Amino acid sequence: MISFGDTFDKVQECFTESDIESGLKPNLASITIIRDIYGKIRLFLEPKENIRLEPTEIDKLKQHLRQKLGSYYGEDIWLPQGEKDGYKALIDTIKNERIAAEWDDNDDDISPHWYVLERHIAKQTWTNQNSGNPPWKIQLVDQGRKPAIVTFFSFKGGVGRSTALVATALTLARNGHRVAIVDLDLEAPGLSTVFFQDNSVNYGVIDYLLEKKIQNRDWTLRNDILQINDPLLIGNSGEQLYLLPAGNVDANYLEKLARLDFQNLVDHDIPETFKGMLRELESAVKPLDFILLDSRAGFHDIGGLALTDLSHAAVIFGRESRQSWAGLTHVIRRLSRPLASEEEQLPVLLVHAMAPAGLGSGRRNEELKAFKDKAYLAFQNNYYYEGEDVPNPDDINAPFTPIILPLQDDLQRDITLFPSDESEEESDRLRQLVDLMTNEDYQKIAERLCLRFNKNFNKFNKTQV
């Protein structure tokens, strides 16, 4: 019995069989393994120039594939047959979308070359190698001409990701930065309820994604961007915040979600629509310094899209547990190759979320050290390329050096950053909450982001570096 994970190895074994090694293989320029949405394997064989593949050789290969793959063999081997070939459109798609296999040596003088093409119905953003194309280039961000897009992501929910995003936005705004927040947690939206008592938000992200396809130029999000300008939140001289909510969770919201999932399955236009949305947001409230995206937890398609194809940097959250590290390790590995052809990692800030506090210095220090040590190994093994210099483990600005956010009881309940009445007690509550969210712990995220994008943390102090 073989399993899903064995299939690629079994295909390679077929080409080491003596009759294939000496007969068919020398005549091939490339071999593409195609794994369909069910996991079944098909092959596209590309012969060398002016070589015709003999049917008897193909039949021998089919026999080996049936023997080694069993029910995982899809009973198809495709060959190019010229311009009149009925499969030409399919072959063109294969050539355009396939990627070099991990075991291919990339030596032009050695053939055949190996390629892989995975066909998915979901999770494409977590597996797609053609990513790392945000709405504008990182060079424009570094030049200060466009805002940095930063995704806040957690593998597990309930670790304070959204709270940290709000805290970072407040800290940046209070220090003179213009910031927009986008709620991408479409299955569990909530950022608008943090800032506004009135929950009658008409439109948001989900509406843009659905309506833009139908109404095109007639649909704009300019009037649906919420403004946050209470001095209790941003300070007397701070910059106004902008929020694009997920949408109004009304009787139609689940129907919208269902249609969004279907559209992504059918035409895969969602990534480009997302990019158009961020361009419109930037244009509507520019100039901006940062756009902060609150992503859904776990291996969700929108979270993967935000991390791998929309962002210039990521803030990822984890806890000191086996379950957390199992997911974080995969995320770190994915962020090391947002654009594989350029071999350039996505800048990452790691947050040790809900770190122990008040449990005694010995236990606390033990957990903090364990998290830091595991972070260094995870980045060393999964983030940096072979032969690349890994920063010193004590480098405080390295991506594997965690920002520690201690567990705060006052931030575990629902956070409301608006006064429920005009009393002095309510104003005091709000001030204390903002002070807690903008203290030195949360401030470190904002400082590290400014350092990465070469911005003054305190824009009111022009001499600060």
PyMOL commands that set and color helices and strands:
alter all, ss='L'
color gray80, all
select helices_A, chain A and resi 4-14+18-22+25-27+55-72+88-97+124-127+138-142+161-174+191-195+205-218+222-224+231-234+253-267+270-285+301-310+322-335+340-342+361-382+409-411+424-437+440-452
alter helices_A, ss='H'
color red, helices_A
select strands_A, chain A and resi 28-35+41-47+73-78+99-100+113-118+148-154+179-183+226-228+241-244+290-294+313-318+348-355+403-406
alter strands_A, ss='S'
color yellow, strands_A
deselect
rebuild
show_as cartoon
